[in-house]
């Protein structure tokens, strides 16, 4: 068969594309930074950044969002990791069904999703006022820690968590790891915790990072349900302190990028470390003598 001649892409074109992509992201960010530091009549000042911590509602809303993110990450990982491992070991034919179910939140608009949640929350107290379940509906809507937002965020995070974990499981021979762990006397739970999860660190971190970014930036569900996490606080404060709200958005974006870079760097270091350890083991293995 004749080989296809592939013309290599010139380096200049690649630099041009990367430069345009960088401008697409950096120009709006630079404009936002200029807007926060350039005060008419005062010149350049950092007051928009220095007054963030002392602003009313900042600490409360940020801690609420971080708490919601932590619980959401724990719930979605506890739900998805055992399910995907069991799916890969026992029922691989059901993978298209699970993938379709986990992708449904991308199809349902957030407005329709939160409308359904609101309908259920209104229906419960009206029909279950004299039952023990009434207190459950009240606890779900506790403004100090709204559990209903955790449930909504878990559903919304399913597509991202599924993709991240599925990519990690495809790179690992799960069946061999589980069989090796069981041959050493481990049960199913021990095999999952000691053999499978250590090989899914990168996928778990990716899923956790995507879920964290989702919770910190989600606005529609929280606003329509009447709660005030970090994203809602930023929008509410923008009416009276526009520069400070943009400053908070810039800082949150930079923190997100730093987390992503740290995650990528940690994954790269683990990959290099594993390769170096394998190379050192191979060099120490005695070669078979030739007859």
C-alpha positions as CSV (number, residue, x, y, z in Angstrom):
1,X,0.0,0.0,0.0
2,X,1.3,3.4,-0.9
3,X,2.0,5.7,2.0
4,X,0.1,8.9,2.4
5,X,2.3,11.9,2.2
6,X,1.6,14.2,5.1
7,X,2.7,17.8,4.7
8,X,4.0,19.0,8.1
9,X,2.4,22.1,9.5
10,X,5.0,24.9,9.4
11,X,6.1,26.1,12.8
12,X,5.1,29.7,11.9
13,X,1.4,28.6,11.5
14,X,1.5,26.8,14.8
15,X,2.9,29.9,16.5
16,X,0.3,32.1,14.8
17,X,-2.6,29.9,16.0
18,X,-1.3,29.7,19.5
19,X,-0.7,33.5,19.5
20,X,-4.3,34.1,18.4
21,X,-5.6,31.7,21.0
22,X,-3.6,33.5,23.7
23,X,-4.9,36.9,22.6
24,X,-8.4,35.6,22.7
25,X,-8.1,34.7,26.3
26,X,-5.6,37.3,27.6
27,X,-7.1,40.5,26.0
28,X,-10.4,40.3,27.9
29,X,-8.5,39.4,31.1
30,X,-6.2,42.3,30.6
31,X,-9.1,44.7,30.0
32,X,-10.7,43.5,33.2
33,X,-7.5,44.1,35.2
34,X,-7.3,47.6,33.7
35,X,-10.9,48.3,34.6
36,X,-10.2,47.3,38.3
37,X,-7.1,49.3,38.8
38,X,-7.9,52.5,36.7
39,X,-10.1,54.7,38.8
40,X,-11.2,58.0,37.1
41,X,-9.7,60.9,38.9
42,X,-7.4,58.8,41.1
43,X,-5.2,57.0,38.6
44,X,-4.0,53.5,39.2
45,X,-5.0,52.0,42.5
46,X,-5.5,48.6,44.1
47,X,-8.4,49.5,46.3
48,X,-10.7,47.1,44.4
49,X,-8.4,44.2,45.5
50,X,-7.5,45.4,49.0
51,X,-11.1,45.8,50.1
52,X,-12.4,42.4,48.9
53,X,-11.8,40.5,52.2
54,X,-13.5,43.1,54.3
55,X,-16.6,43.4,52.2
56,X,-19.8,42.1,53.7
57,X,-20.8,38.6,52.6
58,X,-17.5,37.8,50.9
59,X,-16.1,35.3,53.5
60,X,-19.5,33.7,54.2
61,X,-20.3,33.1,50.5
62,X,-16.9,31.9,49.7
63,X,-16.8,29.4,52.6
64,X,-20.3,28.2,51.6
65,X,-19.2,27.6,48.0
66,X,-16.1,25.8,49.2
67,X,-18.1,23.6,51.6
68,X,-20.6,22.8,48.9
69,X,-17.8,21.9,46.5
70,X,-16.1,19.6,49.0
71,X,-19.3,17.7,49.8
72,X,-20.2,17.6,46.1
73,X,-16.8,16.2,45.2
74,X,-17.0,13.5,47.9
75,X,-20.6,12.5,46.9
76,X,-20.0,12.3,43.1
77,X,-16.7,10.4,43.5
78,X,-18.3,7.9,46.0
79,X,-21.1,7.4,43.5
80,X,-19.2,7.2,40.3
81,X,-15.9,5.4,41.1
82,X,-17.4,2.1,42.4
83,X,-20.1,2.3,39.7
84,X,-17.6,2.7,36.8
85,X,-15.3,0.0,38.2
86,X,-18.1,-2.4,38.6
87,X,-19.3,-1.5,35.1
88,X,-15.9,-2.2,33.6
89,X,-15.5,-5.5,35.5
90,X,-19.0,-7.0,35.3
91,X,-21.2,-5.3,32.7
92,X,-19.2,-3.6,30.0
93,X,-22.1,-3.8,27.6
94,X,-24.0,-1.3,29.7
95,X,-21.4,1.4,29.2
96,X,-23.4,3.2,26.4
97,X,-26.4,3.3,28.7
98,X,-24.5,4.7,31.6
99,X,-22.7,7.2,29.3
100,X,-26.1,8.4,28.0
101,X,-27.5,8.8,31.5
102,X,-24.5,10.7,32.7
103,X,-24.7,13.0,29.6
104,X,-28.3,14.0,30.2
105,X,-27.4,17.1,32.3
106,X,-25.8,18.5,29.2
107,X,-29.0,18.2,27.3
108,X,-31.5,19.5,30.0
109,X,-31.2,23.3,30.3
110,X,-30.4,24.6,33.8
111,X,-33.6,26.7,33.8
112,X,-35.8,23.6,33.2
113,X,-33.7,21.6,35.8
114,X,-34.1,24.2,38.5
115,X,-37.8,24.6,37.7
116,X,-38.3,20.9,38.4
117,X,-36.4,21.2,41.6
118,X,-38.5,24.2,42.7
119,X,-41.7,22.3,41.9
120,X,-40.7,19.4,44.1
121,X,-39.6,21.6,46.9
122,X,-43.0,23.4,46.8
123,X,-44.9,20.2,46.5
124,X,-43.3,18.6,49.6
125,X,-44.3,21.0,52.3
126,X,-47.8,21.3,51.0
127,X,-48.5,17.5,50.9
128,X,-46.2,16.2,53.6
129,X,-46.8,18.8,56.3
130,X,-48.1,16.3,58.8
131,X,-45.5,13.6,58.1
132,X,-41.9,13.1,59.3
133,X,-40.7,13.9,55.7
134,X,-41.6,17.5,56.2
135,X,-38.5,18.1,58.3
136,X,-36.4,16.5,55.6
137,X,-37.6,19.1,53.1
138,X,-36.8,21.8,55.6
139,X,-33.3,20.5,56.2
140,X,-32.7,20.3,52.5
141,X,-33.3,24.1,52.2
142,X,-31.3,25.2,55.2
143,X,-29.7,28.5,54.1
144,X,-26.6,27.8,56.2
145,X,-25.8,24.8,54.1
146,X,-28.4,24.0,51.4
147,X,-28.1,20.3,50.8
148,X,-30.5,20.7,47.8
149,X,-27.7,22.5,46.0
150,X,-25.3,19.6,46.6
151,X,-27.8,17.2,45.1
152,X,-28.2,19.5,42.1
153,X,-24.5,20.0,41.7
154,X,-23.9,16.2,41.8
155,X,-26.3,15.8,38.9
156,X,-24.7,18.6,36.9
157,X,-21.2,17.3,37.6
158,X,-21.9,13.8,36.3
159,X,-20.9,14.4,32.6
160,X,-17.5,15.9,33.6
161,X,-16.8,13.3,36.3
162,X,-17.7,10.4,34.0
163,X,-15.4,11.6,31.2
164,X,-12.5,12.1,33.6
165,X,-12.9,8.8,35.3
166,X,-13.6,6.9,32.1
167,X,-10.4,8.2,30.5
168,X,-8.4,7.1,33.6
169,X,-10.0,3.7,33.6
170,X,-9.2,3.2,29.9
171,X,-5.5,3.7,30.7
172,X,-5.5,1.1,33.5
173,X,-6.0,-2.7,33.3
174,X,-8.6,-2.8,36.1
175,X,-9.4,-6.5,35.8
176,X,-5.7,-7.5,36.2
177,X,-5.3,-5.2,39.2
178,X,-8.4,-6.5,41.0
179,X,-7.4,-10.2,40.3
180,X,-3.9,-9.6,41.5
181,X,-5.2,-7.9,44.7
182,X,-7.7,-10.8,45.3
183,X,-4.9,-13.3,44.8
184,X,-3.1,-11.6,47.6
185,X,-6.1,-12.1,49.9
186,X,-7.8,-8.7,49.5
187,X,-11.6,-8.4,49.3
188,X,-13.4,-6.3,46.8
189,X,-13.3,-3.1,48.8
190,X,-9.6,-3.5,49.6
191,X,-8.8,-4.2,46.0
192,X,-10.6,-1.0,45.0
193,X,-8.9,1.1,47.7
194,X,-5.4,-0.3,47.5
195,X,-5.0,-1.4,43.9
196,X,-7.3,0.6,41.6
197,X,-7.6,4.0,43.3
198,X,-3.8,4.6,43.5
199,X,-3.6,4.2,39.7
200,X,-6.5,6.7,39.2
201,X,-5.0,9.6,41.0
202,X,-4.8,11.8,37.9
203,X,-8.4,11.0,36.9
204,X,-9.7,11.6,40.4
205,X,-7.9,15.0,40.6
206,X,-9.3,15.9,37.2
207,X,-12.8,15.0,38.3
208,X,-12.4,16.9,41.5
209,X,-11.0,20.0,39.8
210,X,-13.8,20.1,37.2
211,X,-16.4,19.7,40.0
212,X,-14.8,22.5,42.0
213,X,-14.8,24.8,39.0
214,X,-18.5,24.0,38.4
215,X,-19.6,24.7,41.9
216,X,-17.6,27.9,42.3
217,X,-19.0,29.3,39.0
218,X,-22.6,28.0,39.1
219,X,-25.1,30.9,39.3
220,X,-28.5,29.9,37.8
221,X,-29.6,27.1,40.2
222,X,-28.5,28.9,43.3
223,X,-30.1,32.2,42.4
224,X,-33.4,30.8,41.4
225,X,-33.6,28.7,44.5
226,X,-32.9,31.7,46.7
227,X,-29.4,30.9,48.0
228,X,-26.3,33.1,48.0
229,X,-23.1,31.2,47.3
230,X,-20.0,32.9,45.9
231,X,-21.1,33.3,42.3
232,X,-24.5,34.8,43.4
233,X,-22.6,37.2,45.7
234,X,-20.4,38.4,42.9
235,X,-23.4,39.3,40.7
236,X,-25.3,40.9,43.6
237,X,-22.3,43.1,44.6
238,X,-21.7,44.2,41.0
239,X,-24.6,46.6,41.1
240,X,-23.0,48.8,43.8
241,X,-19.3,47.9,43.5
242,X,-18.6,47.0,39.9
243,X,-14.9,47.3,40.0
244,X,-14.6,45.1,43.1
245,X,-16.9,42.4,41.6
246,X,-14.7,42.3,38.5
247,X,-11.6,42.1,40.7
248,X,-13.1,39.1,42.5
249,X,-13.8,37.5,39.2
250,X,-10.2,38.1,38.0
251,X,-8.8,36.6,41.2
252,X,-11.1,33.5,41.0
253,X,-10.1,33.0,37.4
254,X,-6.4,33.2,38.2
255,X,-6.8,30.8,41.2
256,X,-8.6,28.4,38.9
257,X,-5.7,28.6,36.3
258,X,-3.2,28.1,39.1
259,X,-5.0,25.0,40.3
260,X,-5.1,23.6,36.7
261,X,-1.3,24.3,36.3
262,X,-0.6,22.6,39.6
263,X,-2.7,19.6,38.6
264,X,-0.9,19.3,35.3
265,X,2.5,19.7,36.9
266,X,1.7,17.1,39.5
267,X,0.5,14.7,36.8
268,X,3.6,15.3,34.8
269,X,5.9,14.7,37.8
270,X,4.1,11.4,38.6
271,X,4.5,10.2,35.1
272,X,8.2,11.0,35.0
273,X,8.7,9.4,38.4
274,X,7.0,6.2,37.3
275,X,9.0,6.1,34.1
276,X,12.2,6.6,36.0
277,X,11.4,3.9,38.5
278,X,10.5,1.5,35.8
279,X,13.8,2.3,34.0
280,X,15.8,1.8,37.1
281,X,14.1,-1.5,37.8
282,X,14.8,-2.6,34.3
283,X,18.5,-1.7,34.6
284,X,18.8,-3.6,37.8
285,X,17.2,-6.7,36.4
286,X,20.0,-9.2,35.4
287,X,20.1,-10.1,31.8
288,X,19.9,-13.7,30.7
289,X,23.2,-15.1,29.6
290,X,23.5,-16.2,26.1
291,X,24.2,-19.8,25.5
